[in-house]
């Protein structure tokens, strides 16, 4: 079945209407839809990133570092800020409107194989759309951010080169649990047998979960701490992303890149260029205004994020007076 003349606006309306199916944690629908789509994930290599805060920024660092090394890098993040196309990028070029229309038109045919009461959700469809696009673009590596949680997140149908968990804090407790240990257990669901794990988590109860999960999976575990932000090249480098929390995200990304150096070598010059050129909107983003005034935009949406924002504002804008 085809939908001739389907516009980009029509396509977005169709996708957003899928949100009526709500949030369904589980991998069955995504695995089935990916199989119907030809298993595009099997033609790709992934770095899978989970965590409570800092996922998007860590993904941005990883994408910038690998792109600086000359790789063709897919980037899958959510949610978007302005345009749906932000979610799916290759070498920082968002997927085109025409490609969104083409992909959704083809995926829509596959949805007929699902019972009406078990239709894939918005995020499940977008996940498979992204996989198809990255495969068609022959990406060398895909930086693959979870939507929520990890264990039952639609993105967890892949087996990555590395599993990355930024940190653990309270968020989405109705889905992930009401203790840090329970939330950590959901995030630890992205850990795969033998696949190296990297984390910047600090909470002892979360680290205990990750250590146990990594040991059970025989997955080498690297723990990144604030001490790593004082090591070269971060000890002398000013980052374009403000805040000490961003320096920790950068250290985590560097640990991943070094851990995967045998597969994807990244030179020292590429490391410096990647760190220097990283960009992501809505993270302590400073916008100039009339009369020299500045507006700071940030997406902190839970208590841990608000604390990091407050510390960064105090450090970079003491007395509410931007430099």
BAFI-3210 file (N, C-alpha, C; in Angstrom, 3 decimals, decimal comma, padded with zeros to 6 digits):
// residues 323
n [1|2|3|4|5|6|7|8|9|10|11|12|13|14|15|16|17|18|19|20|21|22|23|24|25|26|27|28|29|30|31|32|33|34|35|36|37|38|39|40|41|42|43|44|45|46|47|48|49|50|51|52|53|54|55|56|57|58|59|60|61|62|63|64|65|66|67|68|69|70|71|72|73|74|75|76|77|78|79|80|81|82|83|84|85|86|87|88|89|90|91|92|93|94|95|96|97|98|99|100|101|102|103|104|105|106|107|108|109|110|111|112|113|114|115|116|117|118|119|120|121|122|123|124|125|126|127|128|129|130|131|132|133|134|135|136|137|138|139|140|141|142|143|144|145|146|147|148|149|150|151|152|153|154|155|156|157|158|159|160|161|162|163|164|165|166|167|168|169|170|171|172|173|174|175|176|177|178|179|180|181|182|183|184|185|186|187|188|189|190|191|192|193|194|195|196|197|198|199|200|201|202|203|204|205|206|207|208|209|210|211|212|213|214|215|216|217|218|219|220|221|222|223|224|225|226|227|228|229|230|231|232|233|234|235|236|237|238|239|240|241|242|243|244|245|246|247|248|249|250|251|252|253|254|255|256|257|258|259|260|261|262|263|264|265|266|267|268|269|270|271|272|273|274|275|276|277|278|279|280|281|282|283|284|285|286|287|288|289|290|291|292|293|294|295|296|297|298|299|300|301|302|303|304|305|306|307|308|309|310|311|312|313|314|315|316|317|318|319|320|321|322|323]
n.u [000,849|000,522|001,003|000,430|001,753|002,161|003,029|005,752|004,705|002,380|003,577|004,916|002,659|001,478|003,471|003,522|000,961|001,190|001,996|-000,197|-000,334|001,191|003,811|005,607|007,379|009,704|011,008|009,936|008,210|009,927|012,038|010,643|009,693|012,123|013,111|011,255|011,980|014,370|016,525|018,375|020,162|022,109|023,998|025,527|027,686|027,807|027,889|026,498|024,558|023,493|021,861|021,067|021,334|023,143|023,427|022,907|024,901|027,264|026,992|027,234|029,915|031,201|030,357|031,535|034,269|034,747|033,978|035,877|038,007|037,662|035,685|032,507|029,741|026,901|024,237|021,996|019,582|017,397|014,957|013,967|014,747|013,896|013,394|012,132|013,965|016,416|016,867|018,017|020,969|023,705|027,084|026,581|024,628|021,274|018,711|017,003|013,911|012,632|013,707|012,745|010,025|010,099|011,147|009,249|006,945|007,577|007,965|005,468|003,945|004,836|003,732|001,241|001,412|001,123|-001,000|-003,917|-004,187|-001,660|000,194|003,308|004,972|005,499|008,272|009,384|008,957|010,428|012,963|013,533|013,333|015,572|017,633|017,395|018,010|020,662|021,943|021,522|023,065|025,562|027,082|030,049|030,176|027,716|026,423|024,455|021,771|019,877|016,314|014,731|015,586|016,914|017,223|014,704|014,375|013,676|015,956|017,621|017,919|020,244|023,645|026,318|029,602|030,538|029,209|027,787|027,313|026,184|025,481|023,618|020,542|017,569|014,769|011,984|010,734|008,375|008,555|011,113|011,825|012,072|014,362|017,900|019,389|017,557|016,941|019,490|019,759|017,990|019,233|021,605|020,831|021,695|024,150|026,170|027,199|030,669|031,109|032,719|032,256|031,581|031,485|030,436|029,217|028,572|027,235|027,351|025,566|024,649|027,026|027,699|025,745|026,401|028,992|028,476|026,777|028,439|030,476|029,034|028,432|030,894|032,109|034,399|034,910|035,112|035,630|034,962|036,054|035,991|038,670|039,711|039,187|041,232|043,347|045,540|043,981|042,378|043,164|044,292|042,630|040,095|036,673|033,976|031,499|029,930|030,538|031,391|030,290|030,162|032,806|033,279|031,592|032,981|035,387|034,445|033,632|036,145|037,387|035,947|036,593|039,351|039,270|038,242|040,155|041,595|039,818|038,807|041,006|042,034|043,664|045,895|045,653|043,133|041,604|041,859|040,720|038,125|037,129|037,262|035,482|032,947|029,384|026,167|022,814|020,981|022,264|023,464|023,611|024,604|023,048|023,442|022,092|020,210|021,851|024,039|023,150|022,680|021,254|020,766|020,331|019,121|018,532|017,918|016,081|015,509|016,213|018,969|020,038|019,321|020,914|023,467|023,256|022,925|025,426|027,084|026,172|026,883|029,627|030,325|028,790|028,903|027,061|025,040|025,970|026,914|030,047]
n.v [-001,198|002,260|005,759|008,093|011,328|012,110|014,469|016,162|017,328|015,785|013,360|013,799|014,266|011,746|010,254|011,523|011,010|008,394|008,551|008,320|005,730|005,633|005,036|002,144|-000,131|-002,470|-004,958|-006,434|-005,449|-003,653|-005,303|-007,001|-005,199|-004,231|-006,587|-007,015|-004,850|-005,611|-006,031|-003,764|-002,957|-004,887|-004,243|-002,274|-000,496|000,256|002,682|002,553|004,574|005,280|006,523|008,941|011,849|013,925|012,309|013,217|015,185|013,684|011,984|013,911|014,709|012,268|011,916|014,171|013,714|011,318|012,098|014,073|012,429|011,510|009,670|008,413|009,362|008,352|009,772|009,396|010,802|011,979|013,980|016,031|019,537|021,671|020,792|017,735|016,404|016,673|014,478|012,413|012,169|012,449|012,786|015,250|016,328|016,771|014,331|014,469|016,136|014,875|012,318|011,444|011,303|009,291|007,059|006,703|006,220|003,723|002,195|002,377|000,603|-001,808|-001,806|-002,852|-005,501|-005,771|-006,348|-004,359|-003,551|-003,660|-001,987|-000,601|001,988|005,597|006,055|003,554|003,195|005,378|004,660|002,407|003,663|005,346|003,422|002,286|004,524|005,141|002,800|002,932|005,110|004,193|004,370|004,570|004,324|004,435|006,660|006,047|006,820|005,984|006,099|006,049|004,692|001,546|-001,352|-002,242|-000,470|000,708|001,052|-000,952|-003,207|-003,624|-004,863|-003,408|-001,869|-000,707|-000,101|002,612|004,413|007,240|008,549|008,195|009,204|010,453|010,087|009,706|007,825|006,350|004,566|003,437|002,815|003,399|003,754|004,449|002,190|000,497|002,035|002,105|-000,601|-000,862|000,802|-000,620|-002,646|-002,355|-003,465|-005,857|-009,267|-009,578|-007,080|-003,988|-001,740|001,583|004,050|007,058|007,241|008,116|007,554|005,314|003,104|002,775|002,266|-000,162|-001,833|-001,701|-002,768|-005,389|-006,276|-006,001|-007,791|-010,198|-010,379|-010,688|-008,386|-005,906|-003,221|000,263|002,902|006,258|009,240|012,462|012,999|012,299|014,448|016,136|015,302|015,076|015,510|017,302|018,771|021,158|022,293|024,414|023,920|024,148|023,710|024,658|024,276|022,095|019,587|019,036|018,685|016,279|014,666|014,871|013,613|011,032|010,397|010,509|008,345|006,232|006,475|005,986|003,412|002,040|002,256|000,411|-000,450|001,948|004,145|007,249|010,181|012,330|015,011|014,900|014,320|016,723|018,527|017,464|017,783|020,539|021,416|020,514|020,613|021,357|022,086|024,012|023,379|024,960|027,082|030,079|032,933|035,822|039,121|042,209|045,294|044,162|042,241|038,876|035,657|032,646|029,331|026,230|022,746|021,496|019,180|017,700|017,094|016,584|017,539|020,219|020,951|020,702|022,677|024,959|025,039|025,473|027,954|029,542|029,335|030,275|032,542|034,462|036,267|036,669|037,907|037,748|036,998]
n.w [000,000|-000,768|-000,130|-002,010|-002,755|-000,166|002,174|003,939|006,241|006,518|007,058|009,518|011,074|011,005|012,362|014,900|015,722|016,450|019,012|020,529|021,257|023,427|025,902|025,638|027,247|026,201|023,926|021,891|019,776|018,443|017,636|015,906|013,966|012,988|011,881|009,821|008,334|007,293|008,999|009,552|011,546|011,693|009,879|010,878|013,209|016,654|019,338|022,348|024,375|027,582|030,601|033,188|033,203|030,862|028,630|025,977|025,656|026,013|023,839|021,838|022,174|021,537|018,868|017,652|018,099|016,663|014,113|013,620|013,306|010,795|010,263|009,112|010,691|012,368|014,253|016,801|018,697|021,342|023,109|020,243|019,782|018,095|015,428|014,129|012,572|013,784|015,358|013,927|012,455|010,154|010,133|011,294|009,683|009,458|008,824|005,706|004,801|002,656|002,815|005,284|004,656|002,663|004,067|006,148|004,660|003,574|005,904|007,011|005,540|006,581|009,090|008,903|009,507|012,187|015,032|015,641|018,274|019,219|018,110|016,930|018,776|018,639|019,269|018,808|016,047|015,052|015,891|014,257|011,795|011,967|012,042|009,477|007,911|008,689|007,872|005,107|004,558|004,941|007,384|009,349|012,099|014,667|016,962|019,581|021,281|024,151|024,669|027,066|030,165|029,564|029,582|028,572|026,560|023,273|021,709|022,480|020,946|019,665|019,445|020,752|020,124|022,389|025,625|027,235|030,173|031,542|034,088|037,178|038,413|040,039|038,057|035,918|037,620|037,744|035,735|035,881|038,468|042,050|043,498|043,484|042,930|041,637|039,380|038,254|037,630|035,503|033,600|033,355|031,772|029,167|029,029|027,506|026,864|027,125|025,975|026,240|028,990|029,958|032,406|034,083|036,434|039,842|042,231|044,908|045,182|042,595|041,167|042,325|041,260|038,517|038,518|039,312|037,237|035,003|035,667|035,676|032,985|031,920|030,995|030,359|032,615|032,774|034,920|035,070|036,541|038,247|038,490|036,071|034,480|034,875|033,467|030,572|027,346|028,648|030,830|030,061|028,246|027,040|026,890|024,507|025,593|028,499|032,049|034,777|034,747|032,067|031,440|032,663|031,135|028,734|029,455|029,825|027,203|025,957|027,229|026,149|023,408|023,538|024,514|022,354|020,450|018,964|017,059|015,967|015,326|016,691|016,203|018,135|017,330|016,152|018,385|019,855|018,024|017,822|020,438|020,638|018,703|019,331|019,553|020,863|021,192|023,663|026,038|028,540|026,771|025,383|024,291|022,411|022,957|022,491|023,356|024,605|026,326|027,497|026,983|028,661|027,810|028,940|029,409|031,849|033,710|035,927|039,454|039,817|037,424|037,692|039,852|038,729|036,799|038,427|039,717|037,531|036,611|038,783|038,617|036,030|035,599|037,819|040,231|038,449|036,207|033,121|031,551]
ca.u [000,000|001,279|000,287|000,996|001,588|002,319|003,962|006,505|003,761|001,544|004,411|005,077|001,358|001,326|004,378|003,108|-000,273|001,580|002,178|-001,437|-000,103|001,898|005,144|005,567|008,725|009,808|011,758|009,284|007,757|011,063|012,732|009,817|009,682|013,455|013,206|010,473|012,705|015,598|017,578|019,426|021,153|023,182|024,973|026,042|028,434|027,181|028,244|025,170|024,711|022,360|022,153|019,991|021,669|024,408|023,481|023,008|026,205|028,270|026,840|027,778|031,371|031,606|030,147|032,511|035,586|034,871|033,909|037,179|038,939|037,391|034,663|031,134|029,159|025,473|023,904|020,574|019,315|016,023|014,021|014,491|014,403|013,183|012,955|012,200|015,132|017,574|017,024|018,720|021,953|024,917|028,101|025,895|023,615|020,007|018,003|016,206|012,463|012,279|014,085|011,778|008,799|010,329|011,301|007,988|006,025|007,911|007,732|004,019|003,459|005,184|002,900|000,030|001,649|000,924|-002,389|-004,300|-004,009|-000,254|000,948|004,517|004,828|006,286|009,709|009,770|009,014|011,541|014,180|013,771|013,588|016,967|018,483|017,351|018,715|022,102|022,429|021,529|024,136|026,830|027,823|031,121|029,803|026,507|026,303|023,091|021,291|018,621|015,231|014,482|015,989|017,939|016,901|013,527|014,302|013,659|017,302|018,421|017,948|021,566|024,818|027,264|031,034|030,723|028,035|028,194|026,279|026,723|025,286|022,316|019,844|016,138|014,018|011,097|010,633|007,208|008,939|012,436|012,029|012,106|015,656|018,996|019,793|016,603|017,158|020,753|019,542|017,379|020,269|022,577|020,293|022,370|025,409|026,106|028,323|031,957|031,188|033,238|031,325|032,211|030,516|030,867|028,320|029,263|026,477|027,852|024,587|024,613|028,274|027,628|024,930|027,150|030,101|027,926|026,265|029,588|031,151|028,181|028,501|032,313|032,281|035,356|034,280|035,964|034,949|035,534|035,770|036,423|040,126|040,043|039,060|042,483|044,400|045,612|044,196|041,365|043,749|044,681|041,734|038,796|035,634|032,901|030,336|030,256|030,165|032,251|029,638|030,515|034,170|033,164|031,055|034,087|036,309|033,799|033,739|037,546|037,662|035,362|037,406|040,616|038,980|037,926|041,186|042,028|038,839|038,729|042,087|041,805|044,942|045,865|045,114|041,689|041,010|041,780|039,742|036,790|036,717|037,145|034,398|031,683|028,276|024,846|021,943|020,190|023,073|024,135|023,845|024,530|022,585|023,602|020,885|020,431|022,453|025,039|022,538|022,790|020,279|021,330|019,333|019,553|017,411|017,852|014,684|015,339|016,955|020,411|020,341|019,203|022,091|024,597|023,032|023,195|026,873|027,685|025,828|027,697|031,016|030,539|028,056|028,738|026,274|024,146|026,569|027,693|031,319]
ca.v [000,000|003,494|006,989|009,051|012,741|012,331|015,566|016,063|017,634|014,587|012,323|014,115|014,066|010,303|009,814|012,032|010,305|007,135|008,796|007,904|004,395|005,830|004,469|000,706|-000,647|-003,838|-005,011|-007,314|-004,720|-003,082|-006,410|-007,484|-004,186|-004,228|-007,779|-006,753|-003,830|-006,177|-006,039|-002,775|-002,854|-005,864|-003,657|-001,073|-000,587|001,203|002,994|002,700|005,495|005,408|007,336|009,863|013,144|013,968|011,403|013,975|015,841|012,651|011,594|014,990|014,593|011,081|012,185|015,149|013,076|010,366|012,844|014,709|011,379|011,188|008,641|008,798|009,107|008,519|010,259|009,236|011,367|012,422|014,455|017,150|020,848|022,499|020,007|016,286|015,931|016,689|013,174|011,463|012,960|011,803|013,839|016,451|016,780|016,113|013,625|015,414|015,945|013,882|010,991|011,093|010,890|008,006|006,004|006,472|005,605|002,306|001,555|002,335|-000,640|-002,900|-001,749|-003,648|-006,834|-005,738|-006,211|-002,973|-003,236|-003,829|-001,252|000,065|003,363|006,628|005,872|002,304|003,444|006,287|003,881|001,617|004,653|005,758|002,299|002,196|005,669|004,993|001,719|003,414|006,101|003,480|004,984|003,774|004,088|005,156|007,025|005,523|007,205|005,407|007,038|006,050|003,419|000,821|-002,772|-002,435|000,641|000,231|001,060|-002,048|-004,377|-003,698|-005,261|-002,342|-002,014|-000,254|000,366|003,793|004,866|008,515|008,703|007,738|010,106|010,181|010,585|008,672|006,752|005,505|003,533|002,850|002,425|004,518|003,825|004,559|000,837|-000,004|002,793|001,624|-001,931|-000,670|001,318|-001,696|-003,568|-002,234|-004,195|-007,094|-010,168|-009,309|-005,731|-003,091|-000,793|002,809|004,831|008,174|007,269|008,343|007,016|003,972|002,042|002,572|001,617|-001,551|-002,537|-001,793|-003,707|-006,750|-006,601|-006,157|-009,041|-011,293|-010,433|-010,721|-007,157|-005,013|-001,994|001,426|003,926|007,585|010,135|013,856|013,030|012,175|015,755|016,857|014,639|015,544|016,927|018,136|019,613|022,469|022,635|025,025|023,296|025,059|023,449|025,167|023,494|020,976|018,341|018,774|018,164|014,856|014,022|014,808|012,578|009,759|010,174|010,209|006,981|005,330|006,556|005,292|001,995|001,465|002,739|-000,647|-000,491|003,274|005,003|008,694|010,837|013,394|016,219|014,710|014,456|018,149|019,146|016,992|018,434|021,981|021,729|019,908|021,552|020,802|023,196|023,911|022,994|026,203|027,788|031,526|033,653|037,271|039,907|043,651|046,009|043,346|041,260|037,494|034,708|031,300|028,273|024,922|021,804|020,755|018,795|016,957|017,778|016,478|018,471|021,578|021,199|020,930|023,988|025,982|025,105|026,072|029,380|030,199|029,347|031,035|033,812|034,871|037,477|036,776|038,887|036,995|037,654]
ca.w [000,000|-000,822|000,165|-002,964|-002,437|001,269|002,414|005,182|007,320|006,681|007,655|010,930|011,720|011,186|013,414|016,200|016,093|017,083|020,442|021,194|021,797|024,687|026,092|025,896|027,440|025,706|022,677|020,916|018,591|017,709|016,978|014,803|012,915|012,383|011,041|008,612|007,580|006,752|010,022|009,229|012,627|011,499|008,956|011,535|014,460|017,572|020,719|022,957|025,502|028,504|031,773|033,566|032,620|030,132|027,473|024,736|025,583|025,793|022,436|021,012|022,229|020,777|017,448|017,197|018,113|015,558|012,849|013,453|012,885|009,407|010,131|008,779|012,007|012,600|015,594|017,120|020,014|021,564|022,079|019,473|020,325|017,119|014,275|014,241|011,826|014,669|016,008|013,060|011,722|009,658|010,095|011,756|008,737|009,778|007,773|004,925|004,846|001,640|003,297|006,321|003,965|001,994|005,061|006,849|003,697|003,474|007,207|007,243|004,942|007,476|010,293|008,681|010,059|013,637|015,478|015,913|019,696|019,583|017,096|017,413|019,242|017,966|019,438|018,153|014,604|014,780|016,077|013,045|010,740|012,104|011,634|008,019|007,336|008,915|007,011|003,721|004,471|005,145|008,489|009,939|013,485|015,065|018,371|019,696|022,609|024,605|024,910|028,510|030,741|028,836|029,445|027,729|025,612|021,887|021,139|023,032|020,066|019,038|020,229|020,396|020,398|023,764|026,354|027,990|031,120|032,011|035,530|037,666|039,325|040,037|036,908|035,352|038,606|037,506|034,769|036,099|039,853|042,999|044,167|042,523|042,540|040,644|038,144|037,700|037,054|034,183|032,707|033,155|030,777|027,869|029,111|026,731|027,151|026,521|025,403|027,274|029,604|030,456|033,168|034,922|037,590|041,113|043,364|045,249|044,926|041,148|040,785|042,766|040,262|037,261|038,697|039,324|035,903|034,111|036,021|035,221|031,526|031,534|030,214|031,027|033,096|033,018|035,711|034,847|037,661|038,035|038,351|034,650|033,836|035,119|032,703|029,177|027,044|029,301|031,873|029,525|027,136|027,296|026,071|024,113|026,438|029,827|033,222|035,141|034,352|030,671|031,413|032,996|029,934|027,772|029,926|029,539|025,762|025,666|027,684|025,152|022,190|023,796|024,664|021,045|019,526|018,047|015,974|015,368|015,819|016,658|016,493|019,139|016,705|015,979|019,724|020,183|017,121|018,177|021,684|020,405|017,773|019,729|019,749|021,147|021,600|024,877|027,199|028,926|025,513|025,597|023,108|022,553|022,756|022,329|024,482|025,279|027,222|027,054|027,510|028,810|027,639|029,415|029,474|033,108|033,910|037,174|040,521|039,576|036,347|038,222|040,676|037,822|036,195|039,440|039,919|036,338|036,606|039,805|038,162|034,798|035,621|039,217|040,386|037,272|035,284|032,145|031,235]
c.u [000,878|000,375|000,853|000,733|001,698|003,386|004,733|005,587|002,844|002,316|004,609|003,775|001,131|002,208|003,895|001,801|000,035|001,822|000,919|-001,302|000,745|003,303|004,992|007,001|008,753|010,415|011,042|008,902|008,925|011,828|011,946|009,821|011,046|013,643|012,441|011,185|014,047|016,783|018,699|020,495|022,313|024,256|025,672|026,831|027,985|028,027|026,930|025,302|023,408|022,786|020,999|020,198|022,969|024,496|023,709|024,368|027,314|028,205|027,442|029,303|031,852|031,482|031,221|033,911|035,755|034,773|035,239|038,234|038,671|036,365|033,331|030,262|027,655|025,237|022,407|020,351|017,837|015,953|014,685|014,045|013,527|012,585|013,106|013,486|016,405|017,874|017,937|019,669|023,117|025,952|027,488|024,951|022,319|019,425|017,109|014,715|012,035|012,595|013,168|010,494|008,980|010,392|009,973|006,966|006,287|007,656|006,246|003,405|003,688|004,293|001,608|000,186|001,409|-000,555|-002,698|-004,058|-002,562|000,640|002,208|004,250|005,661|007,775|010,191|009,903|010,201|012,881|014,513|014,017|015,061|017,911|018,537|018,155|020,223|022,689|022,518|022,652|025,520|027,684|028,895|030,802|028,573|026,558|024,821|022,570|019,981|017,567|014,976|014,894|017,109|017,511|015,775|013,346|014,410|015,051|018,105|018,363|019,330|022,579|025,939|028,714|031,347|029,382|028,478|027,037|026,817|026,643|023,903|021,778|018,363|015,462|013,184|010,894|009,451|007,510|010,173|012,697|012,262|013,359|016,746|019,447|018,851|016,754|018,438|020,580|018,901|018,413|021,290|022,093|020,942|023,710|025,240|027,327|029,587|032,148|031,663|032,214|032,123|031,152|031,192|029,957|029,129|028,552|026,935|026,860|024,450|025,868|028,279|026,838|025,724|028,309|029,609|027,456|027,414|030,318|030,353|028,279|029,932|032,639|033,257|034,700|035,334|035,147|035,683|035,105|036,246|037,942|040,533|039,909|040,331|043,656|044,381|044,604|043,246|041,966|044,110|043,713|040,451|037,773|034,592|031,624|030,704|029,839|031,118|031,624|029,948|031,939|034,168|032,581|032,141|035,081|035,744|033,911|035,173|037,906|037,123|036,227|038,734|040,398|038,701|038,983|041,660|041,090|038,806|039,839|041,721|043,104|044,773|045,262|043,608|040,970|040,815|040,720|038,325|036,262|036,453|035,898|033,034|030,605|026,998|023,996|021,293|020,935|023,930|024,549|023,614|024,164|022,757|022,298|021,215|021,049|023,469|024,473|022,672|021,705|020,923|020,189|019,902|018,343|017,338|016,394|014,479|016,281|018,465|020,846|020,292|020,409|023,314|024,482|023,371|024,695|027,554|027,386|026,679|029,148|031,224|029,849|027,852|028,008|025,340|024,654|027,453|028,959|031,286]
c.v [001,239|004,677|008,080|010,479|013,052|013,409|015,328|016,345|016,448|013,501|012,565|013,901|012,582|009,804|010,263|011,399|008,966|007,306|008,448|006,509|004,437|005,276|003,003|000,219|-002,112|-003,832|-005,785|-006,568|-004,189|-004,174|-006,897|-006,495|-004,122|-005,441|-007,586|-005,748|-004,336|-006,169|-005,038|-002,672|-003,820|-005,351|-002,447|-001,425|000,552|001,462|003,368|003,488|005,586|006,284|008,273|011,232|013,013|013,049|012,176|014,621|014,825|012,145|012,655|014,956|013,414|011,323|013,113|014,541|012,133|011,059|013,546|013,706|010,912|010,101|009,248|008,377|009,367|008,937|010,171|009,725|011,740|013,105|015,536|018,464|021,654|021,656|018,524|015,756|015,920|015,309|012,233|012,254|012,076|012,898|015,212|017,067|016,047|015,399|014,614|015,133|014,856|012,472|010,539|010,577|009,510|006,863|005,679|005,829|004,107|001,570|001,410|001,068|-001,806|-002,940|-002,538|-005,055|-006,904|-005,660|-004,767|-002,584|-003,404|-003,138|-000,658|001,517|004,306|006,317|004,587|002,490|004,332|005,569|003,083|002,528|005,067|004,650|002,175|003,328|005,507|003,887|002,188|004,417|005,498|004,127|004,020|003,397|004,936|005,397|006,951|005,776|006,506|006,503|007,189|004,688|002,797|-000,599|-003,010|-001,300|000,106|000,177|-000,174|-003,325|-004,551|-004,297|-004,309|-002,754|-001,623|000,169|001,477|004,221|006,108|008,644|008,206|008,768|009,790|010,874|009,421|007,502|005,826|004,374|002,755|002,403|003,627|004,539|003,914|003,179|000,270|000,720|002,315|000,260|-001,828|-000,156|000,223|-002,727|-003,444|-002,971|-005,546|-007,964|-009,782|-007,920|-004,758|-002,045|000,388|003,596|005,963|008,299|007,399|007,703|005,592|002,865|001,751|001,836|000,146|-002,395|-002,735|-002,780|-005,142|-007,175|-006,833|-007,461|-010,239|-011,478|-010,570|-009,545|-006,240|-003,679|-000,924|002,476|005,254|008,495|011,548|013,971|012,971|013,505|016,583|016,246|015,147|014,806|017,854|019,080|021,003|022,988|023,285|024,410|024,323|024,848|023,780|024,204|022,339|019,651|018,005|018,258|016,674|014,080|013,862|013,711|011,187|009,418|009,820|008,788|005,967|005,294|005,824|003,792|001,291|001,824|001,668|-000,747|000,836|004,156|006,483|009,371|011,909|014,665|016,113|014,820|015,930|018,832|018,740|017,635|019,919|022,327|021,179|020,974|020,775|021,929|022,916|023,400|024,188|026,992|029,279|032,208|035,156|038,000|041,376|044,261|045,195|042,324|039,868|036,650|033,329|030,286|026,956|024,033|021,005|020,451|017,873|017,578|017,705|017,431|019,906|021,933|021,466|022,294|025,100|026,148|025,778|027,563|030,141|030,337|030,320|032,397|034,276|036,194|037,732|037,786|038,137|037,752|038,289]
c.w [000,000|-000,507|-000,741|-002,525|-000,964|001,487|003,709|006,377|007,585|007,427|009,140|011,688|011,990|012,335|014,790|016,659|016,753|018,574|021,229|021,784|023,056|024,682|026,439|026,018|027,037|024,320|021,574|019,644|017,765|016,976|015,756|013,647|012,219|011,476|009,738|007,713|007,052|007,695|009,718|010,297|012,445|010,540|009,571|012,791|015,373|018,808|021,383|024,255|026,299|029,678|032,065|032,939|031,826|028,931|026,180|024,573|025,336|024,358|021,512|021,010|021,386|019,275|016,910|017,119|016,927|014,199|012,575|012,982|011,454|009,199|009,704|009,962|012,013|014,040|015,794|018,540|020,116|022,930|021,238|020,112|019,372|016,001|014,548|013,628|012,667|015,251|015,234|012,173|011,264|009,416|010,345|010,720|009,047|008,566|007,022|005,087|003,865|002,110|004,424|005,675|003,342|003,001|005,741|005,918|003,598|004,784|007,469|006,652|005,901|008,712|010,146|009,246|011,561|013,970|015,851|017,368|020,161|018,567|017,698|017,777|018,376|018,063|018,775|016,639|014,259|014,950|014,820|011,849|010,775|011,647|010,120|007,376|007,504|008,037|005,562|003,492|004,734|006,232|009,007|011,380|013,785|016,570|018,699|021,107|022,946|024,749|026,400|029,049|029,946|028,552|028,459|026,730|024,189|021,273|021,522|022,190|019,428|020,011|019,849|020,558|021,840|024,330|027,290|028,890|031,816|033,528|035,899|038,649|039,228|038,857|036,379|036,327|038,362|036,546|035,227|037,527|040,747|043,864|043,100|042,044|041,482|039,317|037,464|037,046|035,677|033,186|032,373|032,149|029,412|027,875|028,415|027,025|026,378|025,945|026,484|027,710|030,146|031,215|033,926|036,136|038,876|042,292|043,670|044,930|043,440|040,677|041,188|041,768|038,977|037,374|038,664|037,944|034,925|034,394|035,517|033,713|031,009|030,619|030,945|031,390|033,357|033,756|035,547|035,994|037,332|037,949|036,882|033,913|034,011|034,370|031,271|028,302|027,803|030,332|031,377|028,465|027,636|026,342|025,673|024,914|027,876|030,922|033,481|034,754|032,895|030,549|031,764|031,819|028,868|028,165|029,653|028,057|025,368|026,084|026,684|023,895|022,384|023,920|023,348|019,998|018,552|016,852|015,213|015,934|015,669|017,083|017,572|018,545|016,499|017,321|020,070|019,320|017,493|019,435|021,470|019,604|018,189|019,904|020,032|021,714|022,948|026,087|027,579|027,689|025,728|024,284|023,327|022,267|022,629|023,582|025,246|026,237|026,629|027,722|027,533|028,731|028,151|029,627|030,756|033,456|035,109|038,214|040,303|038,464|036,820|039,093|039,809|037,162|037,183|039,661|038,734|036,259|037,603|039,333|037,006|034,790|037,057|039,309|039,224|036,268|034,271|031,753|029,852]
res [x|x|x|x|x|x|x|x|x|x|x|x|x|x|x|x|x|x|x|x|x|x|x|x|x|x|x|x|x|x|x|x|x|x|x|x|x|x|x|x|x|x|x|x|x|x|x|x|x|x|x|x|x|x|x|x|x|x|x|x|x|x|x|x|x|x|x|x|x|x|x|x|x|x|x|x|x|x|x|x|x|x|x|x|x|x|x|x|x|x|x|x|x|x|x|x|x|x|x|x|x|x|x|x|x|x|x|x|x|x|x|x|x|x|x|x|x|x|x|x|x|x|x|x|x|x|x|x|x|x|x|x|x|x|x|x|x|x|x|x|x|x|x|x|x|x|x|x|x|x|x|x|x|x|x|x|x|x|x|x|x|x|x|x|x|x|x|x|x|x|x|x|x|x|x|x|x|x|x|x|x|x|x|x|x|x|x|x|x|x|x|x|x|x|x|x|x|x|x|x|x|x|x|x|x|x|x|x|x|x|x|x|x|x|x|x|x|x|x|x|x|x|x|x|x|x|x|x|x|x|x|x|x|x|x|x|x|x|x|x|x|x|x|x|x|x|x|x|x|x|x|x|x|x|x|x|x|x|x|x|x|x|x|x|x|x|x|x|x|x|x|x|x|x|x|x|x|x|x|x|x|x|x|x|x|x|x|x|x|x|x|x|x|x|x|x|x|x|x|x|x|x|x|x|x|x|x|x|x|x|x|x|x|x|x|x|x|x|x|x|x|x|x]
***
